[in-house]
Amino acid sequence: MPIPLDAGNVLRNRYKIIDRIGQGGMGNIYLAEDTRLSGRKCAVKEVEHDKALSADILHEARVQFEREASVLARLDHPNLPKVSDFFSAGERDYLVMDYVPGEDLRTLLLDARGRNEFLAEKDILDWISQLADALFYLHSQNPPIVHRDIKPSNMKITPDGYLKLVDFGLVKILTPGEDTITIIQGQGTLLYTPLEQYGGSDTHTDVRSDIYALCATMYHLLTGQAPLDARQRFLNPQLDIDPRQINPAITPRTQKAILWGLEIHPNQRPESIDIFRKYLFGTKELPSRPSLRPTHIRLLDRLLEPPEVVLVSLAIVLLFFSLISTVSQ
């Protein structure tokens, strides 16, 4: 862990450090004052490269950092903080973005658990709707951008109710024909990381990896319990607990959406965030696809079809019997 900067330090003759507000394996995140714009506070993310890197590799890492930071600086979405600057100082690189006030979802989750309560599903679905909008925007970039570190602590609710996906630390630019491009090499946070993101190579991660992390986050927010990590779920599938077993108030459709997104194999998950959110919010049905879940679970899922599907099926049956009755007369 890099030694944190002291309060009062000024970076690039502009950003005066106020406090350290976060940390990770590759650096810290600071709250800073922009001395050129009076009253503006910003978040400064720090990246310190491995001191064992050769000069050539360090140069490549710096070029890569600048390329990715330039991509992030062009993004403009209400659920993403605006990246405004990037620079290097000594052995460290820095990414400057809007400071987002408010509490993160991990704090709200812990507060609810301390009261022995569940967070309201309607609130969670509102947050997930905003998150899905941000991910749709990122995934629609050319080339697509995969966040790769979605988790409750990386999402804040502002005082006016907006959700902000605040950390770009592991973002991946899906450039065709190139190896993985990341601002920070890493695996993400274990509890929310899909199996394909494990290990030293990230070349097989794609937008479905973000869908897995989103659904793991939903699971945690709705149940108050973290899901098993992907490796445990792969090795011991019998230990999996469906969300409604923990919180029976969760609607069947929401549970089915979560379980779909948490499929171990990427090909079993929704192909896009748009397909996922259309199912979650009731405008699309699950496609026919092979299932890795036990038969008794699949039968239970049929019994827990969304209400509109049940009503349509019942109407068809009644119409069928009505026709038979008419013909027999």
Secondary structure, 3 states (H helix, E strand, C coil): CCCCCCCCCEECCCEEEEEEEEEECCEEEEEEEECCCCCCEEEEEEEECCCCCCHHHHHHHHHHHHHHHHHHHCCCCCCCCCEEEEEEECCEEEEEEECCCCEEHHHHHHHHHHCCCCCCHHHHHHHHHHHHHHHHHHHCCCCCEECCCCCHHHEEECCCCCEEECCCCCCEECCCCCCCCECCCCCCCHHHCCHHHCCCCCCCCCHHHHHHHHHHHHHHHHHCCCCCCHHHHHHCHHHCCCHHHHCCCCCHHHHHHHHHHCCCCHHHCCCCHHHHHHHHCCCCCCCCCCCCCCHHHHHHHHHCCCHHHHHHHHHHHHHHHHHHHHHHC
